């Protein structure tokens, strides 16, 4: 095992890949039939429908969710912990695996420089994982942009042709309102220059319909959200047909089905319903499937991936995006409701760094050196910041799930800081485990794995935060109070009007509630750290996603197209021209 304090992550990944067993070894390990493996080099897809049908009578394994405290802008290592935990469980002799989200090319080429974990807790092949894998995001991008092609072309033809000409080619006038276009274009990079555009500016009337639009990042597409929650190809096709692309001039929705593009969109996405098989640096299997935003969509790997993993593994690890107030809340009240699955425990990842920040430490900024408070011992900041940790612990307990606090140790953390964290967890009556998976891989996660095995044996009393028939505004008020700690909710006139309309229409009765707020605070204000007191949650709008069947109350603004910074990761990425291997990731 290489030392990550002196060895670049991409070199650790390449060393692990050199000894990776062939796909046939995993076929035997997991009991897969040859027809259930869809070849794609070392990262094949698995035929989910075939496997779930064949294994339907097999008991599910243990279901372990990984969440975190409110993070610094640098993240606190949920993916790294998830991968380390899989390897740690294998050290204990358990058949362990997981399902993680596929990373977007935008963050990979911008700040993150891969989301494959870190140190010796890595997902491999790291370069394939970081550069598109088996093409799901590309297929989603093409399907999404095809809808925009169909929309703009239809507007052009309706402008240029009379009703008789339209009828001669089998079309009727949709009368699309150019001021009520709901969709836009997508690409899988961060490009602030495309946040606002005007298209169709050619000189001729056949150069497209002029309109204002924008480009968002591909993983924010409603199609990605649909992939995360669908239960199979037939459901995927239905949901795509229900997507509202625009409204007509009478205020009626214009769907992908109305534009007769839904079938072709589904054809582009037909292979995306099958998870991809990847591996940990400890050579354990790990599925990769879907990659939706966590702050406007569900922020989880797919329902299909979890259902499949629970049949293939004795312990299945799944990760929720951001902290327990966002990712876990959606896992709890949305993903578990849709899947019908009940978790056995939840791991809450905490770092000394993040807790010091919540205790009043200075700002943490990506690309800037860490202030001394985070690299030197400060027990006062740490103890005060634990209020944030225990708020999230209490949230998990409200779901009736057994929590395990994982202290994700950094090299600058002192023994006294670790000891203080252990004492505080003990006084709060929550199981706590130190994990050094970043440095030591699976062996470094042994204590965490043992704690998870113990927690999974405890009886649980899983319960949702709200019943499915609870009206939208009451759901939001309960989430705000019970999960965020708000004193109440303030609805803008627009949000109030929309909420009343959704509540009165039975069509929206089974739509999921997807809260939209910052991940950097329990509140809507990213500057409020720790556990803010005496505040109210402002909801300014509610977004509607008919294909995904989401209603998204917005507590603040969100930019669906991130910008690329001045020192992006792509400046350090290259290839070895002799071998073709990628260098410089991380």
C-alpha positions as CSV (number, residue, x, y, z in Angstrom):
1,X,0.0,0.0,0.0
2,X,1.4,3.4,-1.0
3,X,1.6,6.3,1.4
4,X,-0.9,9.0,0.2
5,X,1.0,11.7,2.1
6,X,3.8,11.4,-0.5
7,X,2.2,9.6,-3.5
8,X,-0.2,11.3,-5.9
9,X,-3.7,9.8,-5.9
10,X,-3.6,9.0,-9.6
11,X,-0.5,6.9,-9.0
12,X,-2.2,5.0,-6.1
13,X,-5.1,4.3,-8.4
14,X,-2.9,3.1,-11.2
15,X,-1.1,0.7,-8.8
16,X,-4.4,-0.7,-7.6
17,X,-5.6,-1.1,-11.2
18,X,-2.5,-3.1,-12.2
19,X,-3.5,-5.9,-9.8
20,X,-7.2,-5.7,-10.4
21,X,-8.7,-9.2,-11.1
22,X,-10.5,-9.7,-14.5
23,X,-14.2,-9.2,-14.8
24,X,-14.7,-13.0,-14.8
25,X,-13.5,-13.1,-11.2
26,X,-16.3,-10.7,-10.2
27,X,-18.8,-12.7,-12.2
28,X,-17.9,-15.7,-10.1
29,X,-17.7,-13.7,-6.9
30,X,-21.2,-12.2,-7.4
31,X,-22.8,-15.2,-9.0
32,X,-23.6,-13.4,-12.2
33,X,-24.7,-15.2,-15.4
34,X,-22.8,-14.3,-18.6
35,X,-25.9,-12.9,-20.1
36,X,-26.3,-10.5,-17.2
37,X,-23.0,-8.8,-18.0
38,X,-23.1,-6.1,-20.7
39,X,-19.4,-5.8,-21.8
40,X,-17.7,-2.5,-21.6
41,X,-14.0,-3.3,-21.0
42,X,-13.2,-3.5,-17.3
43,X,-16.4,-1.6,-16.3
44,X,-19.3,-3.6,-17.7
45,X,-22.9,-2.8,-17.1
46,X,-25.1,-5.2,-15.3
47,X,-28.5,-6.2,-16.7
48,X,-30.6,-4.9,-13.8
49,X,-34.0,-6.2,-14.9
50,X,-32.7,-9.7,-15.5
51,X,-30.8,-9.8,-12.2
52,X,-33.6,-8.4,-10.1
53,X,-36.0,-10.9,-11.6
54,X,-33.7,-13.8,-11.1
55,X,-32.7,-12.8,-7.5
56,X,-36.2,-11.7,-6.4
57,X,-36.4,-14.4,-3.8
58,X,-33.0,-13.8,-2.4
59,X,-33.0,-11.9,1.0
60,X,-31.7,-8.4,1.0
61,X,-28.4,-7.6,2.6
62,X,-27.8,-5.0,5.2
63,X,-28.6,-1.4,4.0
64,X,-26.1,1.3,5.1
65,X,-26.5,5.0,4.3
66,X,-23.6,7.5,4.5
67,X,-24.3,11.1,5.2
68,X,-22.3,13.9,7.0
69,X,-22.2,17.0,9.1
70,X,-22.7,20.4,7.4
71,X,-19.5,20.5,5.3
72,X,-16.9,23.1,4.6
73,X,-16.7,24.1,0.9
74,X,-14.0,21.4,0.6
75,X,-16.3,18.5,1.5
76,X,-15.7,16.1,4.4
77,X,-15.1,12.8,2.6
78,X,-18.5,11.0,2.3
79,X,-17.4,9.2,-0.9
80,X,-14.0,8.4,0.5
81,X,-15.6,7.0,3.7
82,X,-18.2,5.0,1.7
83,X,-15.4,3.3,-0.3
84,X,-13.2,2.8,2.8
85,X,-16.2,1.3,4.6
86,X,-16.7,-1.2,1.8
87,X,-13.0,-2.2,2.1
88,X,-13.2,-2.3,5.9
89,X,-16.2,-4.6,5.8
90,X,-14.3,-6.9,3.4
91,X,-11.4,-7.0,5.9
92,X,-13.9,-8.4,8.4
93,X,-14.8,-11.1,5.9
94,X,-18.1,-9.6,4.8
95,X,-19.4,-9.6,1.2
96,X,-19.6,-5.9,0.8
97,X,-20.3,-3.5,-2.0
98,X,-22.1,-0.3,-2.7
99,X,-23.6,2.1,-5.3
100,X,-22.2,5.6,-5.8
101,X,-23.2,8.5,-8.1
102,X,-21.4,9.1,-11.3
103,X,-19.4,12.3,-11.2
104,X,-20.1,15.2,-13.5
105,X,-17.3,16.4,-15.9
106,X,-18.0,20.0,-14.7
107,X,-16.6,19.6,-11.2
108,X,-14.0,17.1,-12.3
109,X,-12.5,19.5,-14.7
110,X,-13.0,22.5,-12.4
111,X,-12.4,22.1,-8.6
112,X,-12.9,18.5,-7.6
113,X,-10.5,16.8,-10.1
114,X,-12.4,13.5,-9.7
115,X,-14.9,12.3,-7.1
116,X,-13.3,8.9,-6.8
117,X,-12.5,9.1,-3.1
118,X,-9.0,9.8,-2.0
119,X,-5.8,8.3,-0.6
120,X,-6.1,4.6,-0.4
121,X,-9.9,4.7,-0.3
122,X,-10.5,5.0,-4.1
123,X,-12.9,3.9,-6.8
124,X,-11.1,2.4,-9.8
125,X,-10.5,2.6,-12.7
126,X,-10.2,6.2,-11.7
127,X,-9.6,7.6,-15.1
128,X,-12.7,5.8,-16.6
129,X,-14.8,6.9,-13.6
130,X,-13.7,10.5,-14.0
131,X,-14.1,10.7,-17.8
132,X,-17.6,9.5,-18.6
133,X,-17.5,5.9,-17.6
134,X,-20.0,4.0,-19.8
135,X,-21.6,7.1,-21.2
136,X,-24.7,7.6,-19.2
137,X,-24.2,11.4,-18.8
138,X,-23.5,11.7,-22.5
139,X,-26.7,9.8,-23.3
140,X,-28.7,12.1,-21.0
141,X,-27.1,15.1,-22.6
142,X,-28.1,14.0,-26.0
143,X,-31.7,13.1,-25.0
144,X,-32.1,16.4,-23.2
145,X,-30.8,18.5,-26.1
146,X,-32.9,16.5,-28.6
147,X,-35.9,17.8,-26.8
148,X,-34.7,21.4,-27.2
149,X,-34.0,20.7,-30.9
150,X,-37.6,19.4,-31.3
151,X,-39.0,22.4,-29.4
152,X,-37.2,25.1,-31.4
153,X,-37.9,23.3,-34.7
154,X,-41.6,23.0,-34.0
155,X,-41.8,26.7,-33.1
156,X,-40.0,27.6,-36.3
157,X,-42.3,25.5,-38.5
158,X,-45.5,26.7,-36.8
159,X,-44.3,30.3,-37.5
160,X,-43.6,29.5,-41.1
161,X,-46.5,27.2,-42.0
162,X,-50.3,27.6,-42.0
163,X,-52.5,24.9,-40.4
164,X,-53.1,23.2,-43.7
165,X,-49.4,22.7,-44.4
166,X,-48.9,21.5,-40.8
167,X,-51.8,19.0,-41.2
168,X,-50.3,17.7,-44.5
169,X,-47.3,16.5,-42.5
170,X,-49.3,15.1,-39.6
171,X,-48.9,18.0,-37.2
172,X,-51.4,20.2,-35.4
173,X,-50.6,23.7,-34.0
174,X,-49.2,23.6,-30.4
175,X,-49.1,27.4,-30.2
176,X,-46.1,27.4,-27.9
177,X,-45.6,30.6,-25.8
178,X,-42.0,31.7,-26.4
179,X,-42.1,33.5,-23.0
180,X,-43.0,30.2,-21.2
181,X,-40.2,27.8,-22.3
182,X,-39.4,25.6,-19.3
183,X,-36.4,23.8,-20.7
184,X,-33.0,24.8,-22.0
185,X,-29.8,23.2,-23.3
186,X,-27.3,21.2,-21.2
187,X,-23.6,20.4,-21.3
188,X,-21.4,18.5,-18.8
189,X,-18.9,21.3,-18.1
190,X,-19.0,24.5,-16.0
191,X,-19.4,27.4,-18.3
192,X,-20.6,30.7,-16.9
193,X,-20.6,32.3,-20.4
194,X,-23.7,30.1,-21.3
195,X,-25.9,31.1,-18.4
196,X,-27.9,33.4,-20.7
197,X,-28.1,33.2,-24.5
198,X,-30.2,34.3,-27.5
199,X,-30.5,31.8,-30.3
200,X,-32.0,31.8,-33.8
201,X,-30.3,35.0,-34.9
202,X,-29.6,33.8,-38.5
203,X,-30.7,36.0,-41.4
204,X,-33.3,33.6,-42.8
205,X,-36.6,32.4,-41.5
206,X,-35.2,28.8,-41.6
207,X,-32.4,29.6,-39.2
208,X,-34.5,28.6,-36.1
209,X,-36.9,30.4,-33.9
210,X,-35.3,33.4,-32.1
211,X,-35.6,33.1,-28.3
212,X,-33.7,33.6,-25.1
213,X,-32.4,30.4,-23.5
214,X,-29.5,29.2,-21.4
215,X,-27.3,26.2,-20.9
216,X,-27.3,24.3,-17.6
217,X,-24.9,21.5,-16.4
218,X,-26.0,18.1,-17.6
219,X,-26.4,16.5,-14.2
220,X,-29.1,19.1,-13.3
221,X,-31.3,17.8,-16.2
222,X,-34.6,16.4,-15.2
223,X,-33.6,13.3,-17.1
224,X,-30.9,12.6,-14.5
225,X,-33.4,13.0,-11.7
226,X,-35.7,10.6,-13.5
227,X,-32.9,8.0,-13.9
228,X,-32.3,8.2,-10.1
229,X,-35.9,7.3,-9.2
230,X,-37.1,5.1,-12.0
231,X,-37.8,1.4,-11.5
232,X,-37.1,0.4,-15.1
233,X,-37.4,1.0,-18.8
234,X,-41.2,1.2,-19.0
235,X,-41.4,3.7,-16.1
236,X,-38.5,5.7,-17.6
237,X,-40.4,6.0,-20.9
238,X,-43.6,7.2,-19.2
239,X,-41.8,9.8,-17.1
240,X,-40.0,11.2,-20.2
241,X,-43.3,11.6,-22.0
242,X,-44.7,13.6,-19.0
243,X,-41.9,16.2,-19.0
244,X,-43.3,19.7,-19.5
245,X,-41.0,21.5,-22.0
246,X,-43.1,24.7,-22.4
247,X,-46.6,26.1,-22.1
248,X,-48.9,27.2,-24.9
249,X,-50.4,30.7,-25.2
250,X,-53.5,29.4,-23.3
251,X,-51.4,28.3,-20.4
252,X,-51.6,24.5,-21.1
253,X,-48.5,22.3,-20.7
254,X,-46.6,21.1,-23.8
255,X,-45.0,17.8,-23.0
256,X,-42.3,15.8,-24.7
257,X,-45.1,13.4,-25.7
258,X,-46.9,16.3,-27.4
259,X,-43.8,17.1,-29.4
260,X,-43.5,13.4,-30.3
261,X,-39.9,13.4,-29.1
262,X,-40.3,11.3,-26.0
263,X,-39.7,8.0,-27.7
264,X,-36.5,9.1,-29.3
265,X,-35.3,10.6,-25.9
266,X,-36.0,7.2,-24.3
267,X,-34.1,5.5,-27.1
268,X,-31.0,7.6,-26.3
269,X,-31.4,6.6,-22.6
270,X,-32.3,2.9,-23.1
271,X,-28.9,1.7,-21.7
272,X,-28.7,4.1,-18.8
273,X,-31.1,2.0,-16.7
274,X,-28.3,-0.5,-16.1
275,X,-25.7,0.2,-13.4
276,X,-22.0,0.0,-14.1
277,X,-19.6,-2.2,-12.2
278,X,-16.5,-0.5,-10.8
279,X,-14.2,-1.5,-7.9
280,X,-12.6,-0.1,-4.8
281,X,-8.8,0.1,-4.5
282,X,-9.2,-2.9,-2.2
283,X,-10.7,-4.7,-5.2
284,X,-14.2,-4.9,-3.9
285,X,-17.2,-4.4,-6.2
286,X,-19.0,-1.1,-6.3
287,X,-21.9,-0.1,-8.6
288,X,-22.1,3.4,-10.1
289,X,-25.5,4.6,-11.3
290,X,-27.0,8.1,-11.8
291,X,-25.6,11.4,-10.6
292,X,-28.4,13.9,-9.8
293,X,-27.9,17.2,-8.0
294,X,-28.3,17.0,-4.3
295,X,-29.7,20.5,-3.7
296,X,-32.5,20.5,-6.4
297,X,-32.9,16.8,-7.1
298,X,-32.7,13.7,-4.9
299,X,-28.9,13.7,-4.6
300,X,-28.6,9.9,-4.4
301,X,-27.4,7.0,-6.5
302,X,-30.3,5.2,-8.1
303,X,-33.2,3.2,-6.6
304,X,-32.3,0.5,-9.2
305,X,-28.7,0.5,-8.0
306,X,-29.6,0.1,-4.3
307,X,-32.2,-2.7,-5.1
308,X,-29.6,-4.6,-7.1
309,X,-26.8,-4.0,-4.5
310,X,-29.0,-5.4,-1.7
311,X,-29.3,-8.6,-3.7
312,X,-25.6,-8.9,-4.6
313,X,-24.0,-7.9,-1.3
314,X,-24.4,-8.8,2.3
315,X,-23.7,-5.2,3.2
316,X,-24.7,-2.5,0.7
317,X,-23.4,1.0,1.1
318,X,-25.2,4.0,-0.4
319,X,-24.2,7.7,-0.1
320,X,-26.5,10.7,0.2
321,X,-25.3,14.1,-1.2
322,X,-24.3,16.9,1.2
323,X,-25.2,16.8,4.9
324,X,-28.1,15.1,6.7
325,X,-30.3,18.1,6.4
326,X,-30.3,17.7,2.6
327,X,-29.1,14.3,1.4
328,X,-30.3,12.2,4.3
329,X,-33.7,14.0,4.5
330,X,-34.3,13.1,0.8
331,X,-33.0,9.6,1.3
332,X,-35.3,9.2,4.3
333,X,-38.5,10.7,3.0
334,X,-38.2,10.3,-0.7
335,X,-35.8,7.5,-1.8
336,X,-37.0,5.1,0.9
337,X,-40.6,5.8,0.2
338,X,-40.1,5.2,-3.6
339,X,-38.0,2.1,-3.2
340,X,-39.8,0.6,-0.2
341,X,-36.4,-0.2,1.3
342,X,-35.6,0.3,5.0
343,X,-32.0,1.2,6.1
344,X,-30.2,-0.7,8.9
345,X,-27.9,2.2,10.0
346,X,-26.7,5.6,8.9
347,X,-23.0,6.7,9.0
348,X,-22.5,10.4,9.8
349,X,-19.1,11.5,8.5
350,X,-17.5,14.2,10.7
351,X,-14.1,15.9,10.4
352,X,-12.3,17.9,13.0
353,X,-11.9,20.6,10.3
354,X,-15.7,20.9,9.7
355,X,-16.5,21.0,13.4
356,X,-13.9,23.7,14.1
357,X,-15.5,25.8,11.4
358,X,-19.0,25.3,13.0
359,X,-17.4,26.3,16.3
360,X,-16.5,29.7,15.0
361,X,-13.4,29.0,13.0
362,X,-12.3,31.2,10.1
363,X,-13.6,30.9,6.5
364,X,-12.5,27.8,4.5
365,X,-12.0,28.7,0.9
366,X,-11.2,26.3,-2.0
367,X,-7.8,26.9,-3.5
368,X,-6.6,28.9,-0.5
369,X,-4.3,27.6,2.3
370,X,-6.2,26.4,5.4
371,X,-6.0,28.9,8.3
372,X,-3.9,27.8,11.3
373,X,-7.0,27.0,13.4
374,X,-7.6,23.9,11.2
375,X,-4.0,22.6,11.2
376,X,-3.2,23.1,14.9
377,X,-5.0,21.8,18.0
378,X,-8.0,23.9,19.2
379,X,-10.2,21.9,21.6
380,X,-12.5,24.9,22.2
381,X,-13.5,25.4,18.6
382,X,-14.0,21.6,18.2
383,X,-16.3,21.2,21.2
384,X,-18.4,24.2,20.3
385,X,-18.8,23.0,16.7
386,X,-20.1,19.6,17.8
387,X,-23.5,21.1,18.3
388,X,-23.8,20.8,14.5
389,X,-22.8,17.1,14.6
390,X,-25.4,16.3,17.3
391,X,-28.1,18.1,15.5
392,X,-27.6,15.8,12.5
393,X,-27.4,12.8,14.9
394,X,-30.8,13.7,16.3
395,X,-32.2,14.0,12.7
396,X,-31.1,10.5,11.9
397,X,-32.6,9.2,15.2
398,X,-35.9,10.9,14.3
399,X,-36.1,8.5,11.4
400,X,-35.7,5.5,13.8
401,X,-32.4,4.6,12.2
402,X,-29.3,3.7,14.3
403,X,-26.5,6.4,13.7
404,X,-22.8,5.8,13.7
405,X,-20.5,8.8,13.8
406,X,-17.4,8.3,11.7
407,X,-14.5,10.5,12.6
408,X,-12.8,10.8,9.2
409,X,-9.2,11.5,10.5
410,X,-7.0,14.0,8.7
411,X,-3.2,14.0,9.2
412,X,-3.3,17.2,11.2
413,X,-5.9,15.9,13.8
414,X,-4.3,15.4,17.2
415,X,-5.0,12.6,19.6
416,X,-6.5,15.0,22.1
417,X,-9.0,16.2,19.5
418,X,-10.0,12.6,18.6
419,X,-10.3,11.8,22.3
420,X,-12.6,14.8,22.9
421,X,-14.8,13.8,20.0
422,X,-15.1,10.3,21.4
423,X,-16.1,11.6,24.9
424,X,-18.7,14.0,23.4
425,X,-20.2,11.2,21.3
426,X,-20.3,9.0,24.4
427,X,-22.1,11.7,26.4
428,X,-24.6,12.1,23.6
429,X,-25.2,8.3,23.6
430,X,-24.2,7.8,20.0
431,X,-21.8,5.1,18.7
432,X,-18.6,6.6,17.4
433,X,-15.7,5.1,15.4
434,X,-12.4,6.5,14.2
435,X,-11.5,5.7,10.6
436,X,-8.2,6.2,8.8
437,X,-9.2,4.7,5.5
438,X,-7.6,7.6,3.5
439,X,-4.2,6.6,4.8
440,X,-4.6,2.8,5.4
441,X,-7.5,1.7,3.2
442,X,-9.7,-1.1,4.4
443,X,-7.5,-1.9,7.4
444,X,-7.8,1.7,8.5
445,X,-11.6,1.4,8.4
446,X,-11.7,-1.7,10.5
447,X,-13.1,0.1,13.6
448,X,-15.8,1.8,11.5
449,X,-16.7,-1.4,9.9
450,X,-17.1,-3.2,13.2
451,X,-19.3,-0.3,14.5
452,X,-21.5,-0.6,11.4
453,X,-21.9,-4.4,11.8
454,X,-22.9,-3.9,15.4
455,X,-25.3,-1.1,14.5
456,X,-27.0,-3.2,11.8
457,X,-27.9,-5.8,14.4
458,X,-29.8,-3.4,16.5
459,X,-33.6,-3.3,16.1
460,X,-34.9,-0.2,14.3
461,X,-38.2,1.5,14.2
462,X,-38.0,3.3,10.8
463,X,-40.6,6.0,10.3
464,X,-41.1,8.8,7.8
465,X,-41.1,12.5,8.9
466,X,-44.5,13.0,7.3
467,X,-47.3,11.0,5.8
468,X,-47.7,10.9,2.0
469,X,-51.1,12.7,2.2
470,X,-49.7,15.7,4.2
471,X,-50.2,18.9,2.2
472,X,-47.2,20.5,0.6
473,X,-46.9,23.5,2.9
474,X,-47.2,21.4,6.0
475,X,-44.5,19.1,4.7
476,X,-42.2,22.1,4.2
477,X,-43.0,23.5,7.6
478,X,-42.2,20.2,9.3
479,X,-38.9,19.7,7.4
480,X,-37.9,23.3,8.3
481,X,-38.7,22.8,12.0
482,X,-37.6,19.2,12.6
483,X,-34.6,19.0,10.3
484,X,-33.3,22.5,9.9
485,X,-34.3,24.0,13.2
486,X,-36.2,26.9,11.8
487,X,-38.8,28.8,13.8
488,X,-41.2,28.8,10.8
489,X,-41.6,29.3,7.1
490,X,-42.2,32.6,5.2
491,X,-43.9,32.1,1.8
492,X,-43.5,34.6,-0.9
493,X,-46.8,35.5,-2.7
494,X,-45.6,33.5,-5.8
495,X,-44.7,30.4,-3.7
496,X,-47.9,30.6,-1.7
497,X,-50.0,30.9,-4.9
498,X,-48.3,27.9,-6.4
499,X,-48.5,25.8,-3.2
500,X,-52.3,26.4,-3.0
501,X,-52.7,25.3,-6.7
502,X,-50.6,22.2,-6.2
503,X,-52.4,21.3,-3.0
504,X,-55.8,21.6,-4.6
505,X,-55.0,19.5,-7.7
506,X,-55.1,15.7,-7.1
507,X,-52.6,15.3,-10.0
508,X,-49.8,16.4,-7.6
509,X,-50.9,14.2,-4.7
510,X,-48.0,11.7,-5.1
511,X,-45.3,14.2,-6.1
512,X,-42.1,14.2,-4.0
513,X,-41.1,17.2,-2.0
514,X,-37.5,18.2,-2.9
515,X,-36.2,21.1,-0.8
516,X,-33.8,23.5,-2.4
517,X,-31.4,25.3,-0.2
518,X,-27.7,25.8,0.5
519,X,-25.6,22.8,1.7
520,X,-23.3,25.1,3.6
521,X,-25.7,25.8,6.5
522,X,-28.6,24.2,8.3
523,X,-30.4,27.4,7.3
524,X,-30.9,29.1,3.9
525,X,-28.0,31.4,4.6
526,X,-24.5,29.8,3.8
527,X,-22.9,32.2,6.3
528,X,-24.8,30.9,9.3
529,X,-22.7,28.1,10.8
530,X,-23.2,25.7,13.7
531,X,-26.9,25.4,14.6
532,X,-28.5,28.8,13.9
533,X,-31.2,30.0,16.2
534,X,-34.1,32.4,15.8
535,X,-34.5,32.3,12.1
536,X,-37.3,31.5,9.6
537,X,-37.0,29.7,6.3
538,X,-38.0,31.9,3.3
539,X,-39.5,30.0,0.3
540,X,-39.6,32.2,-2.7
541,X,-40.7,29.8,-5.5
542,X,-41.7,26.2,-6.2
543,X,-40.3,24.4,-9.2
544,X,-42.3,21.7,-10.9
545,X,-40.8,18.6,-12.5
546,X,-43.6,16.6,-14.0
547,X,-41.5,13.7,-15.4
548,X,-39.6,13.2,-12.2
549,X,-42.7,14.1,-10.2
550,X,-40.9,16.5,-8.0
551,X,-42.1,19.7,-6.4
552,X,-39.1,21.8,-5.4
553,X,-39.7,24.6,-2.8
554,X,-36.8,27.0,-3.2
555,X,-35.3,28.5,-0.1
556,X,-32.9,30.8,-1.8
557,X,-31.4,30.9,-5.3
558,X,-29.6,28.1,-7.1
559,X,-27.4,28.4,-10.2
560,X,-27.8,25.4,-12.5
561,X,-24.6,26.2,-14.4
562,X,-21.5,26.5,-12.2
563,X,-18.6,28.7,-13.4
564,X,-15.1,27.5,-14.0
565,X,-12.6,29.0,-11.6
566,X,-9.2,30.7,-12.3
567,X,-7.2,27.6,-11.3
568,X,-9.2,24.6,-12.6
569,X,-8.1,21.0,-12.4
570,X,-7.8,20.6,-16.1
571,X,-4.5,22.6,-16.0
572,X,-2.9,19.7,-14.3
573,X,-4.4,16.7,-16.2
574,X,-2.5,15.1,-19.1
575,X,-1.8,11.7,-20.5
576,X,1.3,9.5,-20.8
577,X,1.8,9.5,-24.5
578,X,3.4,6.1,-24.4
579,X,0.7,4.3,-22.4
580,X,-2.3,6.5,-22.8
581,X,-2.8,6.6,-19.0
582,X,-4.2,9.7,-17.4
583,X,-1.9,11.7,-15.1
584,X,-2.7,14.5,-12.7
585,X,-6.1,13.5,-11.4
586,X,-6.4,14.9,-7.9
